[in-house]
Amino acid sequence: MPIALDEGAVVARLRPLADDATFRRGIETFTSDPRFLALFLMGVSQGEALGEAGVAAIGQEEIAGLMHELRRQGLEEHGHSEGARLAAQELFPELFDSQTFRWSEYVPGLDYYFTVREANRGRLRERDRYSRLNLYLTTSFGFEVMVELLYGAVIDALVRSPLPRVVRERVTFVLTVILRQEETHLGLIAQHNALLAADRSRLSSAAVEALEWLGRLEATDYEWVAELAVRKVVRLYAGYADAEKLRAALPAF
């Protein structure tokens, strides 16, 4: 059965979670100090690179071939990753040794991405709905919702940032491009429904089985991981509300 779920409505429902005062202070931490903003940009680069790699995790060339504009999306995510990294390198060259970011181990988000994905994997297995395709689609949906709220909060905070205008405008441009290009994609729910409607007569048995497993998903599976992704990113950035604590944790250079 096709799924009826509006991503915009899910974003609207979860937006109040991003209004948390401690989360907002954490965002202000990253938009008030050039070193912290570099950390954030490298986190964006890392997250977009994981999105690009996620396409390969589907593990079904036939299924990937049925997904609309998947190749273009992968190329865009690669471009987003490189764009964020280049912005950090050009704006804050003192934090790089050649192409290497000096504080890679302090970039926020890597554990977050894996935690959300593995929690989703466990839930899908518990509900007898797990497949690599199902994990990819639902997790990607959760991260897309999260990105809209997180990047939007950062763009809002940059308006009030004490950093130089050229820095604020460059980072705002990078994040805005990512958000606008995401809007041009066929939504993941539409991808889900298009896959279910695909002609299976010429597909391999393995591909048909993947689509049958896809048919087990419900709207709640997408909504669940979206809420988890937002709640956990709010918790992640709320942990940076104390700017002095973060400053003390970073090594001198």
PyRosetta script that sets phi, psi and omega in degrees:
from pyrosetta import init, pose_from_sequence

init()
pose = pose_from_sequence("MPIALDEGAVVARLRPLADDATFRRGIETFTSDPRFLALFLMGVSQGEALGEAGVAAIGQEEIAGLMHELRRQGLEEHGHSEGARLAAQELFPELFDSQTFRWSEYVPGLDYYFTVREANRGRLRERDRYSRLNLYLTTSFGFEVMVELLYGAVIDALVRSPLPRVVRERVTFVLTVILRQEETHLGLIAQHNALLAADRSRLSSAAVEALEWLGRLEATDYEWVAELAVRKVVRLYAGYADAEKLRAALPAF")
pose.set_psi(1, 137.4)
pose.set_omega(1, 175.9)
pose.set_phi(2, -66.2)
pose.set_psi(2, 158.4)
pose.set_omega(2, -179.1)
pose.set_phi(3, -105.1)
pose.set_psi(3, 136.2)
pose.set_omega(3, 175.3)
pose.set_phi(4, -107.4)
pose.set_psi(4, 104.9)
pose.set_omega(4, -178.4)
pose.set_phi(5, -154.2)
pose.set_psi(5, 127.7)
pose.set_omega(5, -179.2)
pose.set_phi(6, -100.8)
pose.set_psi(6, 118.7)
pose.set_omega(6, -177.8)
pose.set_phi(7, -61.3)
pose.set_psi(7, -38.3)
pose.set_omega(7, 178.6)
pose.set_phi(8, -61.0)
pose.set_psi(8, -37.7)
pose.set_omega(8, 178.7)
pose.set_phi(9, -68.2)
pose.set_psi(9, -36.2)
pose.set_omega(9, 177.7)
pose.set_phi(10, -66.3)
pose.set_psi(10, -43.0)
pose.set_omega(10, 176.8)
pose.set_phi(11, -59.1)
pose.set_psi(11, -45.1)
pose.set_omega(11, -179.8)
pose.set_phi(12, -62.7)
pose.set_psi(12, -39.8)
pose.set_omega(12, -179.6)
pose.set_phi(13, -66.6)
pose.set_psi(13, -35.1)
pose.set_omega(13, -176.5)
pose.set_phi(14, -91.3)
pose.set_psi(14, -11.3)
pose.set_omega(14, -177.4)
pose.set_phi(15, -54.6)
pose.set_psi(15, -39.0)
pose.set_omega(15, 178.9)
pose.set_phi(16, -57.3)
pose.set_psi(16, -26.7)
pose.set_omega(16, 177.3)
pose.set_phi(17, -63.2)
pose.set_psi(17, -33.0)
pose.set_omega(17, -179.4)
pose.set_phi(18, -81.9)
pose.set_psi(18, -1.8)
pose.set_omega(18, 176.2)
pose.set_phi(19, -88.2)
pose.set_psi(19, 4.2)
pose.set_omega(19, 177.8)
pose.set_phi(20, -57.7)
pose.set_psi(20, 129.8)
pose.set_omega(20, -173.6)
pose.set_phi(21, -64.5)
pose.set_psi(21, -38.4)
pose.set_omega(21, -179.2)
pose.set_phi(22, -69.1)
pose.set_psi(22, -38.5)
pose.set_omega(22, 174.9)
pose.set_phi(23, -60.1)
pose.set_psi(23, -44.7)
pose.set_omega(23, -179.6)
pose.set_phi(24, -63.4)
pose.set_psi(24, -36.7)
pose.set_omega(24, 176.5)
pose.set_phi(25, -66.8)
pose.set_psi(25, -36.8)
pose.set_omega(25, 176.5)
pose.set_phi(26, -63.5)
pose.set_psi(26, -40.1)
pose.set_omega(26, 176.4)
pose.set_phi(27, -63.7)
pose.set_psi(27, -40.0)
pose.set_omega(27, 178.3)
pose.set_phi(28, -63.3)
pose.set_psi(28, -33.0)
pose.set_omega(28, 175.3)
pose.set_phi(29, -56.4)
pose.set_psi(29, -46.5)
pose.set_omega(29, -175.7)
pose.set_phi(30, -76.5)
pose.set_psi(30, -14.0)
pose.set_omega(30, -179.7)
pose.set_phi(31, -108.6)
pose.set_psi(31, 10.7)
pose.set_omega(31, -177.5)
pose.set_phi(32, -118.0)
pose.set_psi(32, -3.7)
pose.set_omega(32, -177.4)
pose.set_phi(33, -139.2)
pose.set_psi(33, 129.6)
pose.set_omega(33, -177.2)
pose.set_phi(34, -58.2)
pose.set_psi(34, -36.7)
pose.set_omega(34, -179.8)
pose.set_phi(35, -65.9)
pose.set_psi(35, -40.2)
pose.set_omega(35, -179.2)
pose.set_phi(36, -70.7)
pose.set_psi(36, -36.5)
pose.set_omega(36, 178.7)
pose.set_phi(37, -66.3)
pose.set_psi(37, -35.4)
pose.set_omega(37, 175.1)
pose.set_phi(38, -62.6)
pose.set_psi(38, -41.6)
pose.set_omega(38, 176.5)
pose.set_phi(39, -59.2)
pose.set_psi(39, -43.7)
pose.set_omega(39, -179.5)
pose.set_phi(40, -63.6)
pose.set_psi(40, -45.7)
pose.set_omega(40, -180.0)
pose.set_phi(41, -60.9)
pose.set_psi(41, -38.8)
pose.set_omega(41, 177.6)
pose.set_phi(42, -68.7)
pose.set_psi(42, -30.3)
pose.set_omega(42, 173.7)
pose.set_phi(43, -67.1)
pose.set_psi(43, -39.6)
pose.set_omega(43, 175.3)
pose.set_phi(44, -60.9)
pose.set_psi(44, -46.4)
pose.set_omega(44, 179.9)
pose.set_phi(45, -58.9)
pose.set_psi(45, -43.6)
pose.set_omega(45, 180.0)
pose.set_phi(46, -64.7)
pose.set_psi(46, -43.8)
pose.set_omega(46, -179.7)
pose.set_phi(47, -65.0)
pose.set_psi(47, -41.7)
pose.set_omega(47, 179.1)
pose.set_phi(48, -67.3)
pose.set_psi(48, -35.1)
pose.set_omega(48, 177.1)
pose.set_phi(49, -65.4)
pose.set_psi(49, -37.1)
pose.set_omega(49, 176.9)
pose.set_phi(50, -65.6)
pose.set_psi(50, -36.5)
pose.set_omega(50, 176.7)
pose.set_phi(51, -63.4)
pose.set_psi(51, -40.4)
pose.set_omega(51, 177.7)
pose.set_phi(52, -63.1)
pose.set_psi(52, -43.9)
pose.set_omega(52, -178.7)
pose.set_phi(53, -68.2)
pose.set_psi(53, -26.7)
pose.set_omega(53, -178.1)
pose.set_phi(54, -62.0)
pose.set_psi(54, -27.3)
pose.set_omega(54, 179.1)
pose.set_phi(55, -60.0)
pose.set_psi(55, -41.7)
pose.set_omega(55, -179.7)
pose.set_phi(56, -67.1)
pose.set_psi(56, -24.4)
pose.set_omega(56, -177.3)
pose.set_phi(57, -71.3)
pose.set_psi(57, -10.9)
pose.set_omega(57, 177.7)
pose.set_phi(58, -60.7)
pose.set_psi(58, -38.2)
pose.set_omega(58, 175.0)
pose.set_phi(59, 72.7)
pose.set_psi(59, 15.0)
pose.set_omega(59, -179.5)
pose.set_phi(60, -138.8)
pose.set_psi(60, 103.8)
pose.set_omega(60, -179.8)
pose.set_phi(61, -61.3)
pose.set_psi(61, -38.8)
pose.set_omega(61, -179.8)
pose.set_phi(62, -63.3)
pose.set_psi(62, -44.4)
pose.set_omega(62, -179.6)
pose.set_phi(63, -66.8)
pose.set_psi(63, -44.7)
pose.set_omega(63, 178.5)
pose.set_phi(64, -58.4)
pose.set_psi(64, -36.7)
pose.set_omega(64, 179.2)
pose.set_phi(65, -66.7)
pose.set_psi(65, -23.5)
pose.set_omega(65, 178.6)
pose.set_phi(66, -82.9)
pose.set_psi(66, -16.0)
pose.set_omega(66, -174.2)
pose.set_phi(67, -83.1)
pose.set_psi(67, 124.5)
pose.set_omega(67, -174.6)
pose.set_phi(68, -63.6)
pose.set_psi(68, 129.1)
pose.set_omega(68, 172.1)
pose.set_phi(69, 59.1)
pose.set_psi(69, 24.7)
pose.set_omega(69, -176.9)
pose.set_phi(70, -63.6)
pose.set_psi(70, -40.8)
pose.set_omega(70, 179.3)
pose.set_phi(71, -62.9)
pose.set_psi(71, -43.2)
pose.set_omega(71, 179.6)
pose.set_phi(72, -63.5)
pose.set_psi(72, -40.4)
pose.set_omega(72, 179.9)
pose.set_phi(73, -64.0)
pose.set_psi(73, -40.9)
pose.set_omega(73, 178.0)
pose.set_phi(74, -62.4)
pose.set_psi(74, -41.2)
pose.set_omega(74, 177.9)
pose.set_phi(75, -65.2)
pose.set_psi(75, -39.2)
pose.set_omega(75, 179.4)
pose.set_phi(76, -65.5)
pose.set_psi(76, -42.2)
pose.set_omega(76, -179.8)
pose.set_phi(77, -64.8)
pose.set_psi(77, -36.4)
pose.set_omega(77, 174.4)
pose.set_phi(78, -61.7)
pose.set_psi(78, -44.2)
pose.set_omega(78, 178.2)
pose.set_phi(79, -63.3)
pose.set_psi(79, -39.0)
pose.set_omega(79, 178.0)
pose.set_phi(80, -63.2)
pose.set_psi(80, -43.5)
pose.set_omega(80, 179.9)
pose.set_phi(81, -61.3)
pose.set_psi(81, -47.5)
pose.set_omega(81, 179.9)
pose.set_phi(82, -66.8)
pose.set_psi(82, -38.4)
pose.set_omega(82, -179.4)
pose.set_phi(83, -63.1)
pose.set_psi(83, -42.1)
pose.set_omega(83, 179.1)
pose.set_phi(84, -67.2)
pose.set_psi(84, -41.7)
pose.set_omega(84, 179.6)
pose.set_phi(85, -64.8)
pose.set_psi(85, -44.1)
pose.set_omega(85, -179.7)
pose.set_phi(86, -64.1)
pose.set_psi(86, -38.4)
pose.set_omega(86, 177.9)
pose.set_phi(87, -61.4)
pose.set_psi(87, -43.8)
pose.set_omega(87, 178.6)
pose.set_phi(88, -62.7)
pose.set_psi(88, -42.5)
pose.set_omega(88, -177.3)
pose.set_phi(89, -68.3)
pose.set_psi(89, -38.9)
pose.set_omega(89, -178.5)
pose.set_phi(90, -75.7)
pose.set_psi(90, -36.6)
pose.set_omega(90, -178.5)
pose.set_phi(91, -79.4)
pose.set_psi(91, -32.4)
pose.set_omega(91, -174.2)
pose.set_phi(92, -131.6)
pose.set_psi(92, 60.6)
pose.set_omega(92, -175.3)
pose.set_phi(93, -60.8)
pose.set_psi(93, -25.7)
pose.set_omega(93, -178.2)
pose.set_phi(94, -66.5)
pose.set_psi(94, -14.2)
pose.set_omega(94, -179.4)
pose.set_phi(95, -94.5)
pose.set_psi(95, 7.0)
pose.set_omega(95, -178.6)
pose.set_phi(96, -122.7)
pose.set_psi(96, 142.4)
pose.set_omega(96, 166.8)
pose.set_phi(97, -107.1)
pose.set_psi(97, 102.5)
pose.set_omega(97, -171.3)
pose.set_phi(98, 57.9)
pose.set_psi(98, -115.5)
pose.set_omega(98, -179.5)
pose.set_phi(99, -96.6)
pose.set_psi(99, -0.3)
pose.set_omega(99, -172.9)
pose.set_phi(100, -97.0)
pose.set_psi(100, 125.4)
pose.set_omega(100, 176.9)
pose.set_phi(101, -76.5)
pose.set_psi(101, 126.8)
pose.set_omega(101, -172.6)
pose.set_phi(102, -65.0)
pose.set_psi(102, -28.3)
pose.set_omega(102, -174.0)
pose.set_phi(103, -112.1)
pose.set_psi(103, 38.8)
pose.set_omega(103, -176.2)
pose.set_phi(104, -55.1)
pose.set_psi(104, -37.2)
pose.set_omega(104, -176.6)
pose.set_phi(105, -70.6)
pose.set_psi(105, -12.7)
pose.set_omega(105, -179.1)
pose.set_phi(106, -102.2)
pose.set_psi(106, 0.4)
pose.set_omega(106, 179.8)
pose.set_phi(107, -64.5)
pose.set_psi(107, 128.1)
pose.set_omega(107, -177.8)
pose.set_phi(108, -77.6)
pose.set_psi(108, 142.1)
pose.set_omega(108, 166.8)
pose.set_phi(109, 121.9)
pose.set_psi(109, -26.3)
pose.set_omega(109, -173.3)
pose.set_phi(110, -62.0)
pose.set_psi(110, -49.4)
pose.set_omega(110, 178.1)
pose.set_phi(111, -61.0)
pose.set_psi(111, -35.8)
pose.set_omega(111, 178.8)
pose.set_phi(112, -58.2)
pose.set_psi(112, -49.0)
pose.set_omega(112, -177.6)
pose.set_phi(113, -60.5)
pose.set_psi(113, -44.7)
pose.set_omega(113, -177.8)
pose.set_phi(114, -70.5)
pose.set_psi(114, -34.4)
pose.set_omega(114, 178.5)
pose.set_phi(115, -63.6)
pose.set_psi(115, -45.5)
pose.set_omega(115, 179.3)
pose.set_phi(116, -63.9)
pose.set_psi(116, -45.6)
pose.set_omega(116, -178.4)
pose.set_phi(117, -61.5)
pose.set_psi(117, -44.6)
pose.set_omega(117, -176.8)
pose.set_phi(118, -71.4)
pose.set_psi(118, -33.9)
pose.set_omega(118, 174.9)
pose.set_phi(119, -63.8)
pose.set_psi(119, -40.4)
pose.set_omega(119, 178.1)
pose.set_phi(120, -66.3)
pose.set_psi(120, -41.7)
pose.set_omega(120, 178.3)
pose.set_phi(121, -58.5)
pose.set_psi(121, -45.1)
pose.set_omega(121, -179.6)
pose.set_phi(122, -63.1)
pose.set_psi(122, -41.4)
pose.set_omega(122, -179.7)
pose.set_phi(123, -66.4)
pose.set_psi(123, -42.4)
pose.set_omega(123, 179.2)
pose.set_phi(124, -61.9)
pose.set_psi(124, -40.0)
pose.set_omega(124, 178.1)
pose.set_phi(125, -65.4)
pose.set_psi(125, -41.3)
pose.set_omega(125, 178.9)
pose.set_phi(126, -60.8)
pose.set_psi(126, -34.3)
pose.set_omega(126, -178.2)
pose.set_phi(127, -94.2)
pose.set_psi(127, 9.1)
pose.set_omega(127, 179.3)
pose.set_phi(128, 56.0)
pose.set_psi(128, 46.9)
pose.set_omega(128, -179.8)
pose.set_phi(129, -131.0)
pose.set_psi(129, 14.3)
pose.set_omega(129, -174.2)
pose.set_phi(130, -84.2)
pose.set_psi(130, 131.6)
pose.set_omega(130, 164.7)
pose.set_phi(131, -152.6)
pose.set_psi(131, 164.9)
pose.set_omega(131, -179.7)
pose.set_phi(132, -64.3)
pose.set_psi(132, -37.2)
pose.set_omega(132, 177.4)
pose.set_phi(133, -65.3)
pose.set_psi(133, -45.3)
pose.set_omega(133, -179.4)
pose.set_phi(134, -62.9)
pose.set_psi(134, -39.8)
pose.set_omega(134, 178.3)
pose.set_phi(135, -64.6)
pose.set_psi(135, -43.4)
pose.set_omega(135, -179.6)
pose.set_phi(136, -61.5)
pose.set_psi(136, -50.0)
pose.set_omega(136, -175.2)
pose.set_phi(137, -65.3)
pose.set_psi(137, -47.9)
pose.set_omega(137, -176.6)
pose.set_phi(138, -69.2)
pose.set_psi(138, -42.3)
pose.set_omega(138, 179.3)
pose.set_phi(139, -65.5)
pose.set_psi(139, -42.1)
pose.set_omega(139, 178.7)
pose.set_phi(140, -61.3)
pose.set_psi(140, -39.7)
pose.set_omega(140, 177.3)
pose.set_phi(141, -60.3)
pose.set_psi(141, -46.3)
pose.set_omega(141, 179.8)
pose.set_phi(142, -59.5)
pose.set_psi(142, -42.8)
pose.set_omega(142, -179.3)
pose.set_phi(143, -70.0)
pose.set_psi(143, -34.2)
pose.set_omega(143, 177.9)
pose.set_phi(144, -64.0)
pose.set_psi(144, -41.9)
pose.set_omega(144, 177.2)
pose.set_phi(145, -63.4)
pose.set_psi(145, -45.3)
pose.set_omega(145, -179.9)
pose.set_phi(146, -60.2)
pose.set_psi(146, -45.7)
pose.set_omega(146, -177.5)
pose.set_phi(147, -60.0)
pose.set_psi(147, -41.3)
pose.set_omega(147, 180.0)
pose.set_phi(148, -60.4)
pose.set_psi(148, -41.5)
pose.set_omega(148, -178.6)
pose.set_phi(149, -76.2)
pose.set_psi(149, -41.6)
pose.set_omega(149, -178.9)
pose.set_phi(150, -67.8)
pose.set_psi(150, -51.1)
pose.set_omega(150, -178.9)
pose.set_phi(151, -64.7)
pose.set_psi(151, -35.5)
pose.set_omega(151, 176.9)
pose.set_phi(152, -62.4)
pose.set_psi(152, -40.5)
pose.set_omega(152, 178.7)
pose.set_phi(153, -65.7)
pose.set_psi(153, -38.0)
pose.set_omega(153, 179.6)
pose.set_phi(154, -68.6)
pose.set_psi(154, -42.7)
pose.set_omega(154, 177.8)
pose.set_phi(155, -59.7)
pose.set_psi(155, -42.7)
pose.set_omega(155, 177.5)
pose.set_phi(156, -62.0)
pose.set_psi(156, -42.6)
pose.set_omega(156, -177.5)
pose.set_phi(157, -69.3)
pose.set_psi(157, -31.3)
pose.set_omega(157, -179.7)
pose.set_phi(158, -63.9)
pose.set_psi(158, -27.0)
pose.set_omega(158, 177.7)
pose.set_phi(159, -60.5)
pose.set_psi(159, -34.4)
pose.set_omega(159, -177.8)
pose.set_phi(160, -99.2)
pose.set_psi(160, 2.7)
pose.set_omega(160, -175.6)
pose.set_phi(161, -69.3)
pose.set_psi(161, 144.1)
pose.set_omega(161, 176.4)
pose.set_phi(162, -81.7)
pose.set_psi(162, -1.0)
pose.set_omega(162, -178.1)
pose.set_phi(163, -69.7)
pose.set_psi(163, 159.0)
pose.set_omega(163, -179.2)
pose.set_phi(164, -56.8)
pose.set_psi(164, 148.7)
pose.set_omega(164, -177.2)
pose.set_phi(165, -56.7)
pose.set_psi(165, -41.1)
pose.set_omega(165, -177.6)
pose.set_phi(166, -62.5)
pose.set_psi(166, -34.6)
pose.set_omega(166, 178.4)
pose.set_phi(167, -70.3)
pose.set_psi(167, -47.9)
pose.set_omega(167, -179.1)
pose.set_phi(168, -60.1)
pose.set_psi(168, -43.6)
pose.set_omega(168, -177.2)
pose.set_phi(169, -68.4)
pose.set_psi(169, -38.1)
pose.set_omega(169, -179.2)
pose.set_phi(170, -65.8)
pose.set_psi(170, -45.9)
pose.set_omega(170, -178.5)
pose.set_phi(171, -68.2)
pose.set_psi(171, -40.3)
pose.set_omega(171, 176.9)
pose.set_phi(172, -60.3)
pose.set_psi(172, -41.0)
pose.set_omega(172, 178.9)
pose.set_phi(173, -61.7)
pose.set_psi(173, -47.0)
pose.set_omega(173, -179.0)
pose.set_phi(174, -58.8)
pose.set_psi(174, -47.8)
pose.set_omega(174, -177.7)
pose.set_phi(175, -69.1)
pose.set_psi(175, -37.8)
pose.set_omega(175, -180.0)
pose.set_phi(176, -65.8)
pose.set_psi(176, -40.4)
pose.set_omega(176, 177.6)
pose.set_phi(177, -60.1)
pose.set_psi(177, -44.2)
pose.set_omega(177, 179.2)
pose.set_phi(178, -60.2)
pose.set_psi(178, -47.9)
pose.set_omega(178, -177.7)
pose.set_phi(179, -64.4)
pose.set_psi(179, -40.9)
pose.set_omega(179, -178.8)
pose.set_phi(180, -68.1)
pose.set_psi(180, -38.1)
pose.set_omega(180, 179.2)
pose.set_phi(181, -70.5)
pose.set_psi(181, -33.0)
pose.set_omega(181, 175.7)
pose.set_phi(182, -61.6)
pose.set_psi(182, -35.0)
pose.set_omega(182, -178.9)
pose.set_phi(183, -67.4)
pose.set_psi(183, -22.7)
pose.set_omega(183, -178.4)
pose.set_phi(184, -83.8)
pose.set_psi(184, -10.4)
pose.set_omega(184, -178.2)
pose.set_phi(185, -76.4)
pose.set_psi(185, 152.8)
pose.set_omega(185, 167.3)
pose.set_phi(186, -66.5)
pose.set_psi(186, 123.9)
pose.set_omega(186, -176.1)
pose.set_phi(187, -59.0)
pose.set_psi(187, 155.9)
pose.set_omega(187, -177.1)
pose.set_phi(188, -64.7)
pose.set_psi(188, -31.5)
pose.set_omega(188, 176.9)
pose.set_phi(189, -68.7)
pose.set_psi(189, -39.8)
pose.set_omega(189, 176.0)
pose.set_phi(190, -64.9)
pose.set_psi(190, -37.5)
pose.set_omega(190, 175.3)
pose.set_phi(191, -60.1)
pose.set_psi(191, -45.6)
pose.set_omega(191, 178.7)
pose.set_phi(192, -55.2)
pose.set_psi(192, -50.6)
pose.set_omega(192, -176.5)
pose.set_phi(193, -68.9)
pose.set_psi(193, -35.8)
pose.set_omega(193, 178.0)
pose.set_phi(194, -66.0)
pose.set_psi(194, -38.1)
pose.set_omega(194, 177.7)
pose.set_phi(195, -64.8)
pose.set_psi(195, -42.2)
pose.set_omega(195, 179.6)
pose.set_phi(196, -62.7)
pose.set_psi(196, -31.0)
pose.set_omega(196, -177.5)
pose.set_phi(197, -87.9)
pose.set_psi(197, -0.5)
pose.set_omega(197, -176.2)
pose.set_phi(198, -65.6)
pose.set_psi(198, 149.4)
pose.set_omega(198, 175.5)
pose.set_phi(199, -70.3)
pose.set_psi(199, 117.8)
pose.set_omega(199, -175.5)
pose.set_phi(200, -95.2)
pose.set_psi(200, -2.4)
pose.set_omega(200, -173.5)
pose.set_phi(201, -64.5)
pose.set_psi(201, -27.4)
pose.set_omega(201, -178.2)
pose.set_phi(202, -107.1)
pose.set_psi(202, 9.0)
pose.set_omega(202, -178.8)
pose.set_phi(203, -91.4)
pose.set_psi(203, 154.7)
pose.set_omega(203, 175.5)
pose.set_phi(204, -69.7)
pose.set_psi(204, 164.5)
pose.set_omega(204, 179.3)
pose.set_phi(205, -63.3)
pose.set_psi(205, -34.8)
pose.set_omega(205, 179.4)
pose.set_phi(206, -66.2)
pose.set_psi(206, -40.5)
pose.set_omega(206, 179.0)
pose.set_phi(207, -67.4)
pose.set_psi(207, -41.2)
pose.set_omega(207, 178.1)
pose.set_phi(208, -62.1)
pose.set_psi(208, -40.1)
pose.set_omega(208, 178.7)
pose.set_phi(209, -63.1)
pose.set_psi(209, -39.9)
pose.set_omega(209, 178.5)
pose.set_phi(210, -61.4)
pose.set_psi(210, -39.0)
pose.set_omega(210, 178.8)
pose.set_phi(211, -70.6)
pose.set_psi(211, -33.6)
pose.set_omega(211, 177.0)
pose.set_phi(212, -66.2)
pose.set_psi(212, -39.7)
pose.set_omega(212, 175.4)
pose.set_phi(213, -66.2)
pose.set_psi(213, -36.7)
pose.set_omega(213, 176.9)
pose.set_phi(214, -58.8)
pose.set_psi(214, -37.7)
pose.set_omega(214, -179.5)
pose.set_phi(215, -63.8)
pose.set_psi(215, -13.9)
pose.set_omega(215, 178.8)
pose.set_phi(216, -79.5)
pose.set_psi(216, -18.7)
pose.set_omega(216, -178.1)
pose.set_phi(217, -68.8)
pose.set_psi(217, 149.8)
pose.set_omega(217, 175.3)
pose.set_phi(218, -124.1)
pose.set_psi(218, 166.9)
pose.set_omega(218, 179.1)
pose.set_phi(219, -56.9)
pose.set_psi(219, -34.6)
pose.set_omega(219, -178.7)
pose.set_phi(220, -63.0)
pose.set_psi(220, -27.7)
pose.set_omega(220, 178.8)
pose.set_phi(221, -67.8)
pose.set_psi(221, -37.3)
pose.set_omega(221, 176.3)
pose.set_phi(222, -72.1)
pose.set_psi(222, -43.9)
pose.set_omega(222, -178.3)
pose.set_phi(223, -64.7)
pose.set_psi(223, -37.8)
pose.set_omega(223, -177.7)
pose.set_phi(224, -61.0)
pose.set_psi(224, -49.0)
pose.set_omega(224, -176.7)
pose.set_phi(225, -72.2)
pose.set_psi(225, -29.1)
pose.set_omega(225, 176.1)
pose.set_phi(226, -64.4)
pose.set_psi(226, -45.1)
pose.set_omega(226, 179.2)
pose.set_phi(227, -65.2)
pose.set_psi(227, -40.7)
pose.set_omega(227, 177.9)
pose.set_phi(228, -61.0)
pose.set_psi(228, -45.9)
pose.set_omega(228, -178.5)
pose.set_phi(229, -60.9)
pose.set_psi(229, -41.1)
pose.set_omega(229, -179.6)
pose.set_phi(230, -71.2)
pose.set_psi(230, -45.9)
pose.set_omega(230, -179.2)
pose.set_phi(231, -59.2)
pose.set_psi(231, -41.9)
pose.set_omega(231, -177.0)
pose.set_phi(232, -73.7)
pose.set_psi(232, -32.6)
pose.set_omega(232, 178.0)
pose.set_phi(233, -72.9)
pose.set_psi(233, -32.8)
pose.set_omega(233, 174.8)
pose.set_phi(234, -62.9)
pose.set_psi(234, -43.6)
pose.set_omega(234, 178.7)
pose.set_phi(235, -64.9)
pose.set_psi(235, -40.4)
pose.set_omega(235, -179.7)
pose.set_phi(236, -58.7)
pose.set_psi(236, -52.2)
pose.set_omega(236, -175.5)
pose.set_phi(237, -77.9)
pose.set_psi(237, -23.7)
pose.set_omega(237, 173.5)
pose.set_phi(238, -63.3)
pose.set_psi(238, -28.6)
pose.set_omega(238, 178.2)
pose.set_phi(239, -67.5)
pose.set_psi(239, -11.4)
pose.set_omega(239, 178.6)
pose.set_phi(240, -105.5)
pose.set_psi(240, 16.1)
pose.set_omega(240, -179.0)
pose.set_phi(241, -62.4)
pose.set_psi(241, -31.0)
pose.set_omega(241, 178.2)
pose.set_phi(242, -89.0)
pose.set_psi(242, 96.2)
pose.set_omega(242, -177.2)
pose.set_phi(243, -62.3)
pose.set_psi(243, -36.0)
pose.set_omega(243, -178.9)
pose.set_phi(244, -65.8)
pose.set_psi(244, -35.0)
pose.set_omega(244, 177.8)
pose.set_phi(245, -63.7)
pose.set_psi(245, -42.2)
pose.set_omega(245, 177.9)
pose.set_phi(246, -67.3)
pose.set_psi(246, -42.8)
pose.set_omega(246, -179.7)
pose.set_phi(247, -59.2)
pose.set_psi(247, -40.4)
pose.set_omega(247, -179.1)
pose.set_phi(248, -69.9)
pose.set_psi(248, -27.7)
pose.set_omega(248, -177.7)
pose.set_phi(249, -77.2)
pose.set_psi(249, -22.4)
pose.set_omega(249, -176.7)
pose.set_phi(250, -82.8)
pose.set_psi(250, 136.1)
pose.set_omega(250, 179.1)
pose.set_phi(251, -71.2)
pose.set_psi(251, 154.6)
pose.set_omega(251, 176.8)
pose.set_phi(252, -71.8)
pose.set_psi(252, 157.6)
pose.set_omega(252, 177.3)
pose.set_phi(253, -138.2)
pose.dump_pdb("model.pdb")
